[in-house]
Amino acid sequence: MLNLRMKEMVRFVGLSVMVYLFVSPCQMTFAQIAPEPHYKVDPFWPKELPNQWIVGQIGGMSVDRNNHVWVLQRPNSNTPDEISADPSSPRNAICCFPAPPVLVFDMDGNLLKSWGGPGKGYDWPDQEHGVFVDREDNVWIGGNGPTSHQLLKFTNDGKFLLQFGHPSKALANSGDTAELGRPAGIEVDEAAHEVYISDGYLNKRVMVLDSDTLGFKRMWGGYGNVPDDTDPGPYKLTPTHDQQFRSPVHCVHISNDGLVYVCDRANDRIQIFTKQGKFLKEFFVHPETREPGTVCDIAFSRDARQEYLLVADDTDNVIWTLRRSDGTVLGSTGHNGRNAGQFHAIHSLVSDSAGNLYTGEVETGKRIQKFLLVKRK
């Protein structure tokens, strides 16, 4: 009887070890996956601007290494009733005046500095679009206006450093290595001393320049093809996919693992490349939606592996949450509306080191908002 019990105990212990060995790796895998992020709006961010200033459409946003939030806004997009105190308005009212194009906020919503606009030695864009602050605190600015074919580089306080391209009324030419075509997005790879440009509202390509000299290095179109400016016609949901980007090529961002993510906004897709322009894969985001499209801007979650993509959709007016490994849509934040936490033409999306999101709106939205990452208990 004792021997029988001993044998049963040995079998039980052996089976338990086998179960542990089988289950344990799976448990470890799940433990390594960061939880899906969720957000709630901070209705008190930012604080009221000084000098009776008001912002217009938000052309771009960036978060620097100090967690300062950079906003590139469009003073010329304000209507006379919005800037009724300005001499350009016939109203002669108490408020408001157009704010400077560049506004810098801390995480609490305090305005830290402001600058920007036309100046000596450079060509300020006729419509502001795209801003990026690199680790050396240089500020890169683009534009998507009718004559915006240039990229500008400034110091943190607005001192002009470099310019690539010049204002022009030239037609689309994605083969031109000396000019841009209404660029939309900017990102700097500091380690490689390269600046990536999603180019743009006229051209249909990604262009890479030397970030120190602004010398041309390489470029590519959709699927890594040679860029082609042929008009593809209206967007249609079909089994076959456009082999080129549509205008606008709206953003370019680089993940921590060195992949290049490109917003092909009007095609409702994100295309992913190596830094040399080799196509790897693509994700479609609510492809039933027609132009202007669903992929306006991208932010990565702030966990170590950047497990999730946050995608600003300026047509459906939500922020989609995607699993970065396979593009699966897991959920969304916000919807169309004027209240806090809602959007009208969400255009820009960035995150700080704590994982909080900041958004900017165009058309008649004309505002910036902060969304706090909800900590799991």
Buried (B, 14 or more C-beta within 10 A) or exposed (E): EEEEEEEEEEEEEEEEEEEEEEEEEEEEEEEEEBEEBBBEBBEEBBEEBEEBBBBBBBBBBBBBEBBBBBBBBBBEBBEEEBBBBBEEBEEEEEEBBBBBBBBBBBBEBEBEBBBBEEEEEBBBBBBBBBBBBBEEBBBBBBBBBBBBBBBBBBEBEBEBBBBBBBBBEEEBBBEBEEBBBBBBBBBBBEEBEBBBBBBBBBBBBBBBBBBEEBEBBEBBBBBBBEBBBEEBEEBEEEEEEBEBBBBBBBBBBBBEEEBBBBBBBBBBBBBBBEBEBEBEEBBBBBBEBBBBBBBBBBBBBBBEBBBBBBBBBBBBBBBBBBBBEEBEBEEBBBEEEEEBBBBBBBBBBBBBEEBBBBBBBBEEBBBBBBBBBEEEE
